Amino acid sequence: MQALTERLGEEVGLSPWFRVDQARIDAFAEVTEDRQFIHVDPERAAQTPFGGTIAHGYLTLSMLSYLVVSAEIPFPPVRASLNYGFDKVRFLAPVRAGARIRGRFTLKGVEERPGGLLLRFDVAVEVEGSDRPALSADWLVMLQLA
């Protein structure tokens, strides 16, 4: 735990860029039954201020599981890493179909729990070429220690 508490307030991970293509957006629409035209109809979405289709906010949020793993954050040995929830999530900018995103993770809290640690991350999902993040979140992750 000490190694983690020494890193409080520091950026502890930055994932590689990941492309969010139309096929992924379409698959997410099918799974969630959210087929709003701004996600799945490129011709109609081209007439909106977005200029084309955009990813669902919840698709961007759900990508955190992949982005945190690909960021290779140096966790202590664990039996399991569990999504504990969010205290705050904001969708700040669209992720256009074909855009690349990455996750930036800053460690904001470490709390001992029976058999593990509760970590709090300040997360930003960045869009390549944009100054504004697509998503900002206060994310809680429970580590069950090995």
Backbone as a printed PyTorch tensor [residue, N CA C, xyz], in Angstrom:
tensor([[[  0.8210,  -1.1920,   0.0000],
         [  0.0000,   0.0000,   0.0000],
         [  0.8640,   1.2540,   0.0000]],

        [[  1.9980,   1.2070,   0.6790],
         [  2.8470,   2.3950,   0.7680],
         [  3.3160,   2.8510,  -0.6050]],

        [[  3.6630,   1.8910,  -1.4640],
         [  4.1080,   2.2620,  -2.8140],
         [  3.0150,   3.0280,  -3.5550]],

        [[  1.7670,   2.6740,  -3.3080],
         [  0.6600,   3.3790,  -3.9570],
         [  0.4160,   4.7440,  -3.3180]],

        [[  0.4290,   4.8060,  -1.9930],
         [  0.1670,   6.0940,  -1.3340],
         [  1.2420,   7.1190,  -1.6700]],

        [[  2.4430,   6.6680,  -1.9430],
         [  3.5120,   7.5930,  -2.3470],
         [  3.2350,   8.2150,  -3.7140]],

        [[  2.3300,   7.6200,  -4.4690],
         [  2.0230,   8.1190,  -5.8220],
         [  0.7110,   8.8920,  -5.8870]],

        [[  0.1170,   9.1740,  -4.7420],
         [ -1.1270,   9.9420,  -4.7190],
         [ -0.9330,  11.2790,  -5.4150]],

        [[ -1.8900,  11.6150,  -6.2700],
         [ -1.8260,  12.8640,  -7.0200],
         [ -1.0100,  12.7800,  -8.2950]],

        [[ -0.3940,  11.6340,  -8.5460],
         [  0.4400,  11.4570,  -9.7430],
         [ -0.3270,  10.7250, -10.8460]],

        [[  0.0520,  11.0310, -12.0760],
         [ -0.4300,  10.2280, -13.1970],
         [  0.2740,   8.8840, -13.1140]],

        [[ -0.5130,   7.8120, -13.0470],
         [  0.0610,   6.4760, -12.9010],
         [ -0.0960,   5.6210, -14.1530]],

        [[ -0.8320,   6.1170, -15.1320],
         [ -1.0030,   5.3430, -16.3520],
         [ -1.5430,   6.1740, -17.5010]],

        [[ -1.0610,   5.8470, -18.6840],
         [ -1.5280,   6.4580, -19.9290],
         [ -1.6070,   5.3320, -20.9540]],

        [[ -2.8020,   5.0560, -21.4320],
         [ -2.9750,   3.9450, -22.3680],
         [ -2.5120,   4.3400, -23.7620]],

        [[ -2.2470,   3.3470, -24.6030],
         [ -2.0200,   3.6480, -26.0220],
         [ -3.3280,   4.1300, -26.6580]],

        [[ -3.2050,   4.7330, -27.8110],
         [ -4.3890,   5.1710, -28.5550],
         [ -5.1740,   3.9530, -29.0210]],

        [[ -6.4960,   4.1000, -29.0380],
         [ -7.3970,   3.0250, -29.4520],
         [ -8.4610,   3.6140, -30.3770]],

        [[ -8.6290,   3.0200, -31.5570],
         [ -9.5920,   3.5410, -32.5300],
         [-11.0080,   3.0330, -32.2250]],

        [[-11.9520,   3.9540, -32.2020],
         [-13.3690,   3.6240, -32.0190],
         [-14.0230,   3.7030, -33.3980]],

        [[-14.1680,   2.5450, -34.0460],
         [-14.6900,   2.5420, -35.4130],
         [-16.2110,   2.3400, -35.4290]],

        [[-16.7880,   2.5290, -36.6000],
         [-18.2450,   2.4270, -36.7340],
         [-18.7390,   1.0270, -36.3990]],

        [[-17.9580,   0.0110, -36.7240],
         [-18.3790,  -1.3600, -36.4150],
         [-18.5470,  -1.5530, -34.9070]],

        [[-17.6630,  -0.9900, -34.1150],
         [-17.7630,  -1.0950, -32.6540],
         [-18.9970,  -0.3240, -32.1570]],

        [[-19.2150,   0.8590, -32.7160],
         [-20.3830,   1.6640, -32.3340],
         [-21.6690,   0.9090, -32.6710]],

        [[-21.7190,   0.3110, -33.8630],
         [-22.8980,  -0.4600, -34.2680],
         [-23.1240,  -1.6550, -33.3410]],

        [[-22.0490,  -2.3520, -32.9810],
         [-22.1740,  -3.5080, -32.0900],
         [-22.6840,  -3.0740, -30.7180]],

        [[-22.1940,  -1.9500, -30.2170],
         [-22.6600,  -1.4320, -28.9320],
         [-24.1390,  -1.0570, -29.0140]],

        [[-24.5400,  -0.4670, -30.1260],
         [-25.9500,  -0.1080, -30.3250],
         [-26.8340,  -1.3490, -30.2700]],

        [[-26.3870,  -2.4340, -30.8820],
         [-27.1650,  -3.6730, -30.8780],
         [-27.2790,  -4.2520, -29.4740]],

        [[-26.1810,  -4.2870, -28.7550],
         [-26.1730,  -4.8710, -27.4120],
         [-27.0370,  -4.0600, -26.4460]],

        [[-27.0050,  -2.7510, -26.5610],
         [-27.7180,  -1.8840, -25.6140],
         [-29.1010,  -1.4590, -26.0870]],

        [[-29.4530,  -1.8170, -27.3290],
         [-30.7270,  -1.4030, -27.9270],
         [-30.8210,   0.1160, -28.1010]],

        [[-29.6780,   0.7970, -28.1090],
         [-29.6500,   2.2510, -28.3110],
         [-29.2120,   2.5170, -29.7430]],

        [[-30.1860,   2.5770, -30.6320],
         [-29.9050,   2.7550, -32.0520],
         [-30.2280,   4.1750, -32.5210]],

        [[-30.0310,   5.1470, -31.6500],
         [-30.2820,   6.5370, -32.0240],
         [-29.4590,   6.8710, -33.2710]],

        [[-30.0430,   7.6080, -34.1930],
         [-29.4120,   7.8320, -35.4990],
         [-28.0350,   8.4820, -35.4000]],

        [[-27.7840,   9.2820, -34.3770],
         [-26.4610,   9.9300, -34.2790],
         [-25.3430,   8.9160, -34.0660]],

        [[-25.7270,   7.6730, -33.7230],
         [-24.7360,   6.6170, -33.5400],
         [-24.6410,   5.6790, -34.7410]],

        [[-25.7630,   5.4440, -35.4310],
         [-25.7890,   4.3440, -36.4060],
         [-26.1530,   4.7270, -37.8360]],

        [[-26.4990,   5.9690, -38.0830],
         [-26.9090,   6.3830, -39.4290],
         [-25.9740,   7.4810, -39.9350]],

        [[-24.8760,   7.0890, -40.6150],
         [-23.8870,   8.0830, -41.0500],
         [-24.4620,   9.1980, -41.9190]],

        [[-25.3870,   8.8730, -42.8130],
         [-25.9500,   9.9100, -43.6980],
         [-26.7540,  10.9390, -42.9140]],

        [[-27.6150,  10.4670, -42.0620],
         [-28.4350,  11.3920, -41.2670],
         [-27.5770,  12.1430, -40.2410]],

        [[-26.6400,  11.4440, -39.6230],
         [-25.7700,  12.0760, -38.6270],
         [-24.8740,  13.1340, -39.2570]],

        [[-24.5890,  12.9970, -40.5530],
         [-23.7620,  13.9980, -41.2460],
         [-24.4370,  15.3630, -41.2550]],

        [[-25.7520,  15.3900, -41.0990],
         [-26.5000,  16.6510, -41.1060],
         [-26.5410,  17.3230, -39.7290]],

        [[-25.9810,  16.6900, -38.7210],
         [-25.9750,  17.2480, -37.3620],
         [-24.7050,  18.0690, -37.1480]],

        [[-24.6330,  18.8130, -36.0700],
         [-23.3980,  19.5590, -35.7650],
         [-22.1660,  18.6660, -35.6040]],

        [[-22.3780,  17.3590, -35.3740],
         [-21.2500,  16.4420, -35.2280],
         [-20.6160,  16.0980, -36.5700]],

        [[-21.3480,  16.2480, -37.6580],
         [-20.8150,  15.9750, -38.9820],
         [-20.7090,  14.5030, -39.3220]],

        [[-21.2200,  13.6510, -38.4800],
         [-21.1640,  12.2100, -38.6890],
         [-21.5580,  11.5030, -37.4140]],

        [[-21.4370,  10.1910, -37.4300],
         [-21.8340,   9.4250, -36.2520],
         [-20.8400,   9.6180, -35.1190]],

        [[-21.3640,   9.4490, -33.9080],
         [-20.5410,   9.5430, -32.7010],
         [-20.7800,   8.3130, -31.8400]],

        [[-19.7880,   7.9810, -31.0340],
         [-19.9140,   6.8630, -30.1030],
         [-20.8780,   7.2270, -28.9820]],

        [[-21.5360,   6.2410, -28.4550],
         [-22.3690,   6.4150, -27.2690],
         [-21.4530,   6.8360, -26.1080]],

        [[-21.9500,   7.7000, -25.2600],
         [-21.1770,   8.0530, -24.0680],
         [-20.8550,   6.8250, -23.2350]],

        [[-21.8320,   5.9140, -23.1190],
         [-21.5970,   4.7140, -22.3280],
         [-20.6090,   3.7580, -22.9940]],

        [[-20.4820,   3.8070, -24.2920],
         [-19.4310,   3.0340, -24.9560],
         [-18.0690,   3.5770, -24.5390]],

        [[-17.9250,   4.8820, -24.5750],
         [-16.6630,   5.4950, -24.1490],
         [-16.3660,   5.1210, -22.7020]],

        [[-17.3670,   5.2000, -21.8420],
         [-17.1940,   4.8450, -20.4330],
         [-16.7970,   3.3830, -20.2840]],

        [[-17.4450,   2.5000, -21.0270],
         [-17.1560,   1.0680, -20.9040],
         [-15.7540,   0.7160, -21.3860]],

        [[-15.1720,   1.5440, -22.2250],
         [-13.8130,   1.2860, -22.7080],
         [-12.7620,   1.4700, -21.6160]],

        [[-13.1480,   2.0570, -20.4690],
         [-12.1850,   2.2320, -19.3800],
         [-11.5790,   0.9070, -18.9420]],

        [[-12.3600,  -0.1720, -18.9590],
         [-11.8290,  -1.4780, -18.5650],
         [-10.6410,  -1.8710, -19.4320]],

        [[-10.7600,  -1.6670, -20.7250],
         [ -9.6460,  -1.9580, -21.6330],
         [ -8.5190,  -0.9390, -21.4670]],

        [[ -8.8720,   0.3260, -21.3960],
         [ -7.8490,   1.3750, -21.3440],
         [ -6.9860,   1.2620, -20.0940]],

        [[ -7.5820,   0.9210, -18.9500],
         [ -6.7880,   0.8160, -17.7220],
         [ -5.8230,  -0.3700, -17.7970]],

        [[ -6.2580,  -1.4720, -18.3920],
         [ -5.3590,  -2.6280, -18.5390],
         [ -4.2270,  -2.2940, -19.5010]],

        [[ -4.5530,  -1.6610, -20.6110],
         [ -3.5160,  -1.3420, -21.5990],
         [ -2.5820,  -0.2350, -21.1170]],

        [[ -2.9860,   0.5090, -20.0810],
         [ -2.1080,   1.5420, -19.5090],
         [ -1.0050,   0.9300, -18.6500]],

        [[ -1.1550,  -0.3570, -18.3120],
         [ -0.1500,  -1.1000, -17.5470],
         [  0.2240,  -0.3850, -16.2500]],

        [[ -0.7820,  -0.0450, -15.4670],
         [ -0.5590,   0.5840, -14.1650],
         [  0.0780,  -0.4480, -13.2410]],

        [[  1.1440,  -0.0780, -12.5330],
         [  1.8590,  -1.0440, -11.6830],
         [  1.1160,  -1.3330, -10.3760]],

        [[  0.0960,  -2.1800, -10.4430],
         [ -0.6350,  -2.5920,  -9.2520],
         [  0.1760,  -3.6260,  -8.4800]],

        [[ -0.0840,  -3.7550,  -7.1740],
         [  0.5100,  -4.8800,  -6.4430],
         [ -0.1260,  -6.1800,  -6.9370]],

        [[  0.4690,  -7.3420,  -6.6110],
         [ -0.1320,  -8.6130,  -7.0360],
         [ -1.5670,  -8.7380,  -6.5000]],

        [[ -2.4910,  -9.0730,  -7.4030],
         [ -3.8990,  -9.1530,  -7.0110],
         [ -4.5270, -10.4660,  -7.4640]],

        [[ -5.5720, -10.8890,  -6.7270],
         [ -6.3980, -12.0230,  -7.1490],
         [ -7.4380, -11.5520,  -8.1460]],

        [[ -7.9050, -10.3110,  -7.9330],
         [ -8.9270,  -9.7560,  -8.8230],
         [ -8.9130,  -8.2400,  -8.7210]],

        [[ -9.2730,  -7.6220,  -9.8160],
         [ -9.4630,  -6.1750,  -9.8810],
         [-10.9200,  -5.9560, -10.2740]],

        [[-11.6800,  -5.2770,  -9.4210],
         [-13.1220,  -5.1590,  -9.6230],
         [-13.5430,  -3.7040,  -9.7800]],

        [[-14.4290,  -3.4700, -10.7180],
         [-15.0150,  -2.1460, -10.8870],
         [-15.9320,  -1.9060,  -9.6940]],

        [[-15.6470,  -0.8780,  -8.8880],
         [-16.4250,  -0.5940,  -7.6860],
         [-17.4580,   0.5020,  -7.9350]],

        [[-17.2840,   1.2500,  -9.0210],
         [-18.2670,   2.2610,  -9.3770],
         [-17.6500,   3.6180,  -9.6560]],

        [[-18.5160,   4.6050,  -9.7460],
         [-18.1090,   5.9720, -10.0720],
         [-18.7950,   6.9410,  -9.1190]],

        [[-18.0630,   7.9470,  -8.6960],
         [-18.6800,   9.0220,  -7.9300],
         [-19.0680,  10.1780,  -8.8370]],

        [[-18.4540,  10.2620,  -9.9800],
         [-18.7690,  11.3440, -10.9040],
         [-18.3430,  10.9250, -12.3040]],

        [[-19.2270,  11.1420, -13.2680],
         [-18.9120,  10.9070, -14.6760],
         [-19.4750,  12.0750, -15.4680]],

        [[-18.6530,  12.6070, -16.3650],
         [-19.1140,  13.6780, -17.2460],
         [-18.7040,  13.3470, -18.6730]],

        [[-19.6520,  13.4940, -19.5980],
         [-19.3850,  13.3270, -21.0230],
         [-19.1900,  14.7270, -21.5910]],

        [[-17.9610,  15.0840, -21.9020],
         [-17.6050,  16.4690, -22.2080],
         [-17.5060,  16.7920, -23.6920]],

        [[-17.2000,  15.7950, -24.5030],
         [-17.0300,  16.0320, -25.9410],
         [-17.3320,  14.7310, -26.6810]],

        [[-17.8020,  14.8270, -27.9270],
         [-18.1280,  13.6100, -28.6750],
         [-16.8800,  12.8480, -29.1160]],

        [[-17.0670,  11.5490, -29.2800],
         [-16.0560,  10.6960, -29.9050],
         [-16.6300,  10.3160, -31.2600]],

        [[-16.0930,  10.9030, -32.3040],
         [-16.5940,  10.6390, -33.6530],
         [-16.1380,   9.2610, -34.1310]],

        [[-16.9610,   8.6320, -34.9430],
         [-16.5930,   7.3370, -35.5110],
         [-15.2530,   7.4710, -36.2220]],

        [[-14.3470,   6.5460, -35.9200],
         [-13.0110,   6.5670, -36.5110],
         [-11.9800,   7.2860, -35.6680]],

        [[-12.4170,   7.9930, -34.6270],
         [-11.4760,   8.7210, -33.7650],
         [-10.6970,   7.7470, -32.8870]],

        [[ -9.5520,   8.2280, -32.4210],
         [ -8.7540,   7.4320, -31.4870],
         [ -8.8320,   8.0760, -30.1040]],

        [[ -8.9700,   7.2130, -29.0960],
         [ -9.0490,   7.6610, -27.7140],
         [ -7.9430,   7.0090, -26.9010]],

        [[ -7.6570,   7.5980, -25.7530],
         [ -6.7610,   6.9570, -24.7910],
         [ -7.1850,   7.3810, -23.3910]],

        [[ -6.7810,   6.5910, -22.4070],
         [ -7.1110,   6.8870, -21.0200],
         [ -5.9080,   7.4230, -20.2760]],

        [[ -6.1460,   8.4600, -19.4910],
         [ -5.1190,   9.0470, -18.6210],
         [ -5.6070,   8.8620, -17.1800]],

        [[ -4.8080,   8.2070, -16.3490],
         [ -5.2170,   7.7990, -15.0100],
         [ -4.3230,   8.4450, -13.9510]],

        [[ -4.9480,   9.1970, -13.0480],
         [ -4.2500,   9.8310, -11.9320],
         [ -4.7850,   9.2150, -10.6430]],

        [[ -3.8790,   8.7510,  -9.7870],
         [ -4.2770,   8.1280,  -8.5260],
         [ -4.6600,   9.2090,  -7.5190]],

        [[ -5.9050,   9.1790,  -7.0590],
         [ -6.4100,  10.2080,  -6.1400],
         [ -6.6550,   9.6890,  -4.7330]],

        [[ -6.7300,   8.3710,  -4.5600],
         [ -6.9860,   7.8470,  -3.2240],
         [ -6.6630,   6.3730,  -3.1180]],

        [[ -6.2220,   5.9660,  -1.9310],
         [ -5.9650,   4.5610,  -1.6150],
         [ -6.5210,   4.3270,  -0.2130]],

        [[ -7.4050,   3.3410,  -0.1020],
         [ -8.0460,   3.0570,   1.1810],
         [ -7.9810,   1.5580,   1.4400]],

        [[ -7.4970,   1.1780,   2.6270],
         [ -7.4580,  -0.2420,   2.9770],
         [ -8.8670,  -0.7460,   3.2340]],

        [[ -9.1510,  -1.9140,   2.6970],
         [-10.4130,  -2.6100,   2.9210],
         [-10.0670,  -4.0510,   3.2870]],

        [[-10.9740,  -4.7760,   3.9450],
         [-10.6820,  -6.1720,   4.2720],
         [-10.2870,  -6.9630,   3.0190]],

        [[ -9.0780,  -7.4900,   3.0170],
         [ -8.5940,  -8.3020,   1.9060],
         [ -8.1690,  -7.5420,   0.6750]],

        [[ -8.1370,  -6.2170,   0.7700],
         [ -7.7640,  -5.4910,  -0.4380],
         [ -7.6120,  -4.0030,  -0.2580]],

        [[ -7.6340,  -3.3400,  -1.3840],
         [ -7.4760,  -1.8890,  -1.4310],
         [ -8.5370,  -1.2950,  -2.3420]],

        [[ -9.0720,  -0.1570,  -1.9350],
         [ -9.9850,   0.5980,  -2.7800],
         [ -9.2050,   1.7780,  -3.3400]],

        [[ -9.0640,   1.7980,  -4.6650],
         [ -8.3290,   2.8680,  -5.3340],
         [ -9.3140,   3.8320,  -5.9730]],

        [[ -8.9720,   5.1020,  -5.9310],
         [ -9.7770,   6.1420,  -6.5770],
         [ -8.9020,   6.7940,  -7.6460]],

        [[ -9.4150,   6.7900,  -8.8690],
         [ -8.7020,   7.3940,  -9.9910],
         [ -9.4680,   8.5900, -10.5350]],

        [[ -8.7410,   9.6230, -10.8710],
         [ -9.2670,  10.6910, -11.7150],
         [ -8.9230,  10.2480, -13.1320]],

        [[ -9.9370,  10.0420, -13.9490],
         [ -9.7460,   9.5050, -15.2970],
         [-10.1680,  10.5350, -16.3310]],

        [[ -9.3570,  10.6610, -17.3640],
         [ -9.7340,  11.4610, -18.5310],
         [ -9.5940,  10.5720, -19.7570]],

        [[-10.6350,  10.5170, -20.5700],
         [-10.5380,   9.8450, -21.8670],
         [-10.3320,  10.9440, -22.8960]],

        [[ -9.1590,  10.9230, -23.4960],
         [ -8.7720,  11.9520, -24.4560],
         [ -9.0780,  11.4900, -25.8750]],

        [[ -9.3540,  12.4530, -26.7300],
         [ -9.5750,  12.1940, -28.1530],
         [ -8.3870,  12.7830, -28.9010]],

        [[ -7.7660,  11.9670, -29.7280],
         [ -6.5970,  12.4270, -30.4800],
         [ -6.9480,  13.6770, -31.2890]],

        [[ -6.1210,  14.7090, -31.1550],
         [ -6.3150,  15.9440, -31.9020],
         [ -7.2570,  16.9360, -31.2550]],

        [[ -7.7730,  16.6080, -30.0700],
         [ -8.7090,  17.5010, -29.3810],
         [ -8.1080,  17.9720, -28.0600]],

        [[ -8.3470,  19.2310, -27.7370],
         [ -7.8820,  19.7680, -26.4590],
         [ -8.8120,  19.3970, -25.3110]],

        [[-10.0230,  19.0110, -25.6300],
         [-11.0230,  18.7230, -24.6090],
         [-11.2230,  17.2170, -24.4820]],

        [[-11.1880,  16.6770, -23.2660],
         [-11.4270,  15.2420, -23.1230],
         [-12.8680,  14.8860, -23.4570]],

        [[-13.0630,  13.6680, -23.9030],
         [-14.4140,  13.1780, -24.1750],
         [-15.1350,  12.8590, -22.8790]],

        [[-14.3710,  12.4340, -21.8820],
         [-14.9630,  11.9520, -20.6470],
         [-14.0550,  12.2820, -19.4800]],

        [[-14.6610,  12.6300, -18.3790],
         [-13.9550,  12.8220, -17.1130],
         [-14.7100,  12.0210, -16.0670]],

        [[-13.9810,  11.2930, -15.2220],
         [-14.6530,  10.4520, -14.2280],
         [-13.8170,  10.3070, -12.9670]],

        [[-14.5230,  10.0930, -11.8760],
         [-13.9340,   9.7330, -10.5920],
         [-14.2740,   8.2550, -10.4080]],

        [[-13.2870,   7.3820, -10.6500],
         [-13.5220,   5.9440, -10.7600],
         [-12.9540,   5.2180,  -9.5530]],

        [[-13.7320,   4.2860,  -9.0150],
         [-13.3180,   3.4730,  -7.8810],
         [-13.0610,   2.0440,  -8.3470]],

        [[-11.8980,   1.5180,  -7.9710],
         [-11.5030,   0.1590,  -8.3420],
         [-11.0820,  -0.5750,  -7.0730]],

        [[-11.6610,  -1.7530,  -6.8480],
         [-11.3200,  -2.5720,  -5.6890],
         [-10.3130,  -3.6340,  -6.1120]],

        [[ -9.1760,  -3.6650,  -5.4350],
         [ -8.1700,  -4.6960,  -5.6750],
         [ -8.2670,  -5.7310,  -4.5650]],

        [[ -8.4800,  -6.9840,  -4.9260],
         [ -8.4160,  -8.0740,  -3.9630],
         [ -6.9900,  -8.5980,  -4.0130]],

        [[ -6.2500,  -8.3870,  -2.9440],
         [ -4.8230,  -8.6940,  -2.9360],
         [ -4.5640, -10.1920,  -2.9200]],

        [[ -3.4720, -10.5740,  -3.5760],
         [ -3.0830, -11.9870,  -3.6610],
         [ -2.5030, -12.4550,  -2.3390]]])
